[in-house]
């Protein structure tokens, strides 16, 4: 009898077919996430779980999942999962890094350009008739933005995505790159001339600040009121990492009081963002619904990694993108 897997969202048909060769598969077919109570019920019945960031995989749920051996997360981040608890229980946790680097970096640049060149504001200016009502086809001061060549790009978190964003900044736009991370990256420093600085100096000197760190207890509200005050009043903040890295209330205050020139945000502390959230009132803020990895190539690649991790585990191998590597000391991979 095949082990059972519950998948909390619809995936691509070819990927499901691949998993079906090894597992009995049940897919949650609604667009919305399964309620916690439903998830709690399902994990009691299955051997494997495919989860997303919106799924709360806490210790209570894991302790009630007596058959569960692996949680294969369809995301790079996994702060929705109590990994420490999973490890103690011998449950393997995997993620999907690497394959979404290009998509996320490209979308980061979409936000940078949309914010610095006021593209969304310009679209609304035309679309909703303000341009026509002004009866002015062109004006020297109409919707002035920031030219990027020669400006300073500040990267917070120089991992795969941050490095790619930095590379595009230098090679594509002729920007200077400064960065902060817990560890230095001598290779990228040599390749593109990136300069390591502490967080204080990156925020103080950059014209564009782009955030690329995971959400951990240490990075929650890393960008807070005091750090937003360090930024130039002409600078913009871009976040495609996790919403909790930025203190939303502090950001709203910064925008209201003009500490910074604008922001481009793909992630939020509360998702979905409420319709009348204060952030929606700012013309100088570009908002997106957590879609930085939303290309066919990236999302299909993520699903493929999930399938590969499940198959690795089924075959008694350590999954290729195992998060909690110490779990192998608690339980060997496989269902035997």
C-alpha positions in Angstrom: 0.0 0.0 0.0 1.3 3.4 -0.9 1.9 6.1 1.7 -0.7 8.9 1.7 0.1 12.6 1.1 -2.2 15.6 1.5 -1.4 18.6 -0.7 -2.9 21.8 0.6 -3.3 23.5 -2.8 -3.6 22.6 -6.5 -0.4 21.8 -8.2 0.5 21.2 -11.9 -1.0 18.0 -13.4 2.4 16.6 -14.5 3.8 17.0 -11.0 0.8 15.3 -9.4 1.2 12.5 -11.9 4.9 12.1 -10.8 3.9 12.0 -7.1 1.1 9.5 -7.8 3.7 6.9 -8.8 4.8 6.7 -5.2 1.9 8.1 -3.1 -1.8 8.0 -2.7 -2.6 11.7 -3.3 -5.4 14.0 -1.9 -5.4 17.6 -3.1 -7.3 20.5 -1.4 -9.1 21.8 -4.5 -10.2 25.2 -3.1 -8.4 28.4 -3.9 -8.3 29.4 -0.2 -6.1 27.6 2.3 -7.6 24.7 4.3 -8.8 25.9 7.7 -6.5 24.9 10.6 -9.2 22.5 11.9 -9.3 20.8 8.5 -5.5 20.5 8.4 -5.5 19.1 11.9 -7.9 16.4 10.9 -6.1 15.6 7.7 -2.6 15.2 9.2 -3.9 12.5 11.5 -4.6 10.4 8.4 -1.5 10.9 6.2 2.1 10.0 6.0 3.2 13.2 4.2 2.1 16.8 3.9 2.7 19.4 1.2 2.3 22.8 2.7 2.5 26.5 1.8 3.5 29.6 3.9 -0.2 30.3 4.8 -0.6 26.9 6.4 0.1 26.9 10.2 2.1 23.8 11.0 2.6 24.3 14.7 3.7 21.8 17.4 0.1 21.1 18.4 -0.6 20.0 14.8 2.6 18.0 14.5 2.0 16.2 17.8 -1.5 15.1 16.6 0.0 13.7 13.3 1.1 10.3 14.5 1.7 8.9 11.0 3.3 12.0 9.5 6.9 11.6 8.5 7.6 14.5 6.1 6.4 18.1 5.5 7.4 19.2 2.0 7.0 23.0 2.0 6.3 24.7 -1.4 8.3 27.8 -0.5 11.8 28.9 0.4 10.7 30.2 3.7 9.4 27.9 6.5 8.6 30.2 9.4 5.1 28.8 9.4 6.4 25.5 10.5 7.7 24.6 14.0 10.9 23.1 12.7 12.3 22.4 16.2 9.2 20.5 17.2 9.2 18.6 13.9 12.8 17.6 14.5 12.1 16.2 18.0 9.3 14.2 16.6 11.4 12.8 13.8 9.5 14.6 11.0 11.5 15.8 8.0 10.9 19.3 6.7 12.0 20.4 3.2 11.7 23.6 1.2 12.2 24.8 -2.4 15.2 27.1 -2.6 17.2 28.2 -5.7 14.6 27.7 -8.4 12.8 30.9 -7.7 15.9 33.1 -7.5 15.6 34.6 -11.0 11.8 35.2 -10.8 12.1 36.9 -7.4 15.1 39.0 -8.4 13.3 40.1 -11.6 10.2 41.1 -9.7 12.3 43.0 -7.2 13.5 45.1 -10.1 9.9 45.5 -11.3 9.1 47.0 -7.9 12.2 49.2 -7.9 11.4 50.6 -11.4 7.7 51.0 -10.7 8.5 52.8 -7.4 11.4 55.0 -8.5 9.8 55.9 -11.9 6.2 56.2 -10.4 4.9 53.8 -13.1 1.7 52.8 -11.2 0.9 56.3 -10.3 1.4 57.3 -14.0 -0.9 54.5 -15.1 -3.6 55.8 -12.8 -2.9 59.3 -13.9 -3.8 58.3 -17.4 -6.4 55.6 -16.8 -8.6 57.6 -14.4 -8.6 60.8 -16.5 -6.3 63.1 -14.5 -4.0 63.7 -17.5 -7.0 64.5 -19.7 -8.6 66.8 -17.1 -5.3 68.8 -16.7 -5.3 69.5 -20.5 -1.5 69.4 -20.5 0.1 66.9 -22.7 3.6 67.3 -21.3 5.2 69.3 -18.5 8.8 69.5 -17.4 7.9 68.6 -13.8 5.2 66.0 -14.5 5.7 62.8 -12.4 9.4 63.2 -11.9 11.2 60.1 -10.6 14.7 58.8 -9.8 17.3 57.9 -12.4 19.2 54.8 -11.2 22.5 55.1 -13.0 25.2 56.1 -10.5 22.9 55.7 -7.5 23.6 53.4 -4.6 21.7 50.2 -4.2 21.6 48.9 -0.6 21.0 45.1 -0.2 20.1 43.7 3.1 20.7 39.9 2.9 23.1 38.8 0.2 21.9 35.3 -0.4 20.9 33.9 -3.8 18.2 36.5 -4.5 20.0 39.4 -3.0 23.1 38.6 -5.0 21.2 38.4 -8.2 19.4 41.7 -7.5 22.8 43.3 -6.8 24.3 41.9 -10.0 21.4 43.3 -12.1 21.9 46.7 -10.4 25.5 46.9 -11.3 25.5 45.3 -14.8 22.0 46.5 -15.9 21.7 49.9 -14.4 25.2 51.0 -13.5 24.5 51.3 -9.8 26.9 51.1 -6.9 26.1 48.3 -4.5 26.6 48.2 -0.7 25.3 45.4 1.4 24.8 44.0 4.9 24.6 40.4 5.8 25.7 38.2 8.7 28.6 36.9 6.6 30.6 38.7 3.9 30.6 37.5 0.2 34.1 38.1 -1.1 33.3 36.5 -4.4 30.5 38.9 -5.2 32.6 41.8 -3.9 35.3 40.9 -6.4 32.9 40.3 -9.3 30.7 43.4 -9.1 32.5 45.7 -6.6 29.9 45.3 -3.9 31.0 46.9 -0.7 30.2 45.4 2.8 28.9 47.8 5.4 27.0 47.6 8.6 23.3 47.9 8.6 23.3 51.4 9.9 25.5 52.6 7.0 23.6 50.7 4.3 20.3 52.3 5.4 22.0 55.8 5.7 23.8 55.7 2.3 21.5 53.8 -0.1 19.1 55.4 -2.6 17.3 52.1 -2.9 17.1 49.7 0.0 16.1 46.1 -1.0 15.4 43.5 1.7 16.2 39.8 1.2 16.4 38.1 4.6 14.4 35.2 6.0 11.9 35.8 8.8 13.3 34.7 12.0 13.0 35.9 15.6 16.2 37.9 15.0 14.9 39.6 11.7 11.3 40.3 12.8 10.9 44.1 12.5 14.5 44.4 11.4 13.4 47.5 9.6 11.8 49.5 12.4 11.1 53.1 13.2 14.7 54.0 14.2 16.1 52.3 11.1 13.6 53.9 8.7 14.7 57.3 10.2 18.3 56.5 9.0 17.2 56.4 5.4 17.5 59.3 3.0 14.2 61.2 2.5 14.8 60.6 -1.3 15.3 56.8 -0.8 12.8 54.0 -1.4 12.3 50.7 0.4 11.7 47.5 -1.4 10.6 44.2 0.3 10.2 40.9 -1.5 11.3 38.8 1.5 8.8 38.4 4.3 6.3 41.0 5.6 7.3 40.6 9.2 10.8 41.9 8.5 9.4 45.4 8.2 7.4 47.0 11.0 4.3 48.0 9.1 3.2 50.7 11.6 6.6 52.3 11.5 6.6 52.2 7.7 3.2 53.9 7.6 4.5 56.6 9.9 7.6 57.0 7.8 5.5 57.5 4.6 3.1 59.9 6.3 5.9 62.0 7.7 8.1 61.9 4.6 11.1 60.1 6.1 11.4 58.1 2.8 10.3 58.8 -0.8 8.3 55.6 -1.3 8.1 51.8 -1.1 7.6 48.7 -3.2 6.1 45.8 -1.3 5.3 42.3 -2.3 4.9 40.9 1.2 3.0 42.0 4.3 2.7 41.2 8.0 -1.0 40.5 7.3 -1.8 38.6 4.1 -4.1 39.1 2.3 -3.7 42.9 3.0 -7.1 44.3 4.1 -8.8 46.4 1.5 -8.6 49.7 3.4 -5.2 49.2 5.0 -3.3 52.5 5.5 -0.7 51.4 3.0 -3.3 51.4 0.2 -3.7 55.2 0.6 -0.2 56.2 -0.6 0.4 57.0 -4.2 4.1 56.5 -3.7 3.7 52.9 -2.6 3.5 50.0 -5.1 1.7 47.0 -3.7 1.7 43.4 -5.0 0.0 40.3 -3.6 3.1 38.1 -2.8 3.8 37.2 -6.5 7.6 37.7 -6.7 8.0 34.0 -7.6 4.9 33.9 -9.8 6.3 32.8 -13.1 5.4 29.4 -14.6 9.1 28.5 -14.6 9.6 29.2 -10.9 6.3 27.8 -9.6 6.6 24.7 -11.7 10.2 24.3 -10.6 9.1 24.6 -6.9 6.5 21.9 -7.4 9.1 19.7 -9.0 11.4 20.1 -6.0 8.5 19.2 -3.7 7.9 16.0 -5.8 11.6 15.2 -5.8 11.8 15.6 -2.0 8.8 13.3 -1.5 10.3 10.7 -3.8 13.7 10.9 -2.2 12.1 10.3 1.2 10.0 7.4 -0.2 13.2 5.8 -1.5 14.9 6.1 1.9 17.2 8.9 0.8 17.8 12.2 2.6 15.6 14.7 0.7 17.7 17.0 -1.4 16.6 20.3 0.2 16.2 19.1 3.8 15.8 22.0 6.3 16.2 20.2 9.6 19.3 18.2 8.8 19.7 17.0 12.4 16.4 15.0 12.0 18.4 12.2 10.4 19.8 11.4 13.9 16.3 11.0 15.2 14.8 8.9 12.4 16.1 7.5 9.1 14.4 8.7 5.9 11.7 6.4 4.5 8.4 4.8 5.6 9.9 1.4 6.6 
